[in-house]
């Protein structure tokens, strides 16, 4: 296979420690301009997008992730073990006596958590679709907040919320309009 020790160490560091710990510095070219001539070994850096995700679940991982979270609770895990023992070993009590309350509690909790997560998805979508003014080639255009990229110059008007982490470039006196750089 021919993988040397330094490549293996880089892969382990990248995937176990996290990308933010192995990048020493970053250079951002405002407006997505190319680096100046003479820049040695320029490597295009990948940055996360501006999407906000505060929800825990997706459609595909809801059941397994929710069950895992619920059985991490000591009481639910205890009643699961009791239910399984009653199924395997012949006991004087029916497995229904411990299984039915456990199933009820798990189902009600899953419905509640699913509803709360659905509300978080709706809130995330509304925030991610907010309109943002971006200065591109000297013209102010509109873009959805989730489509902002590192290097975009954002024009924030008075009483507008900030769509992301920004660096203040300039402000207009007495109007409080801001030119900010998304970093």
C-alpha positions, 0 to 999 in steps of 0.5 A: 500500500505504501503509506508512510508514517507521516501520512498516517499521522496526518490522517489520524490527526485530521479525523480524530483530533478535528480539522480545526486543530490541524490548520495552523492559519487561514488566509481569506481573500475578500470577495473570493478573489484569487491570491496575488501572483507569487503566492507559493503553494496556495491551497483552496481552504474549505470552510463550513457554510452559514447554515444553522442546524439546531435540530438533533434528528433527521428523518433517517436517524430519528428512531435509532438515535431517539431509542439510544438516548432514551435507553441511556436513562437509568430508569428506562434501561432498568425496565428494559432489562426487567422486561427482557428477563421476564421474556427469557426466564419463566417468572410468576409475573407477565412480561406485559406488566413491565413492557407495556409501561415501558413502551408507553413512556418511550412512545410518548417521549419519542412523540414529544421529542419528535415534535420539538425537533420538528419545531427546531427544523422549522425555525432553522429553515426560516433563519436560513432563508432570510435575505442578506445584502451582499456586495459583489463586484461593486453591486449590492445583491440579495442572497439567502443567509445559508448561501453565504460563503467565507469572503462575502462582503455583507451590507447590514442596514439599520435594525437588521440582524446579523446573519453570521459571524462578521468582521466590521469593515466600515460603518456609515456615520449617523445611519448605522449601516455596516459593511461586514466581512463574513469570516 
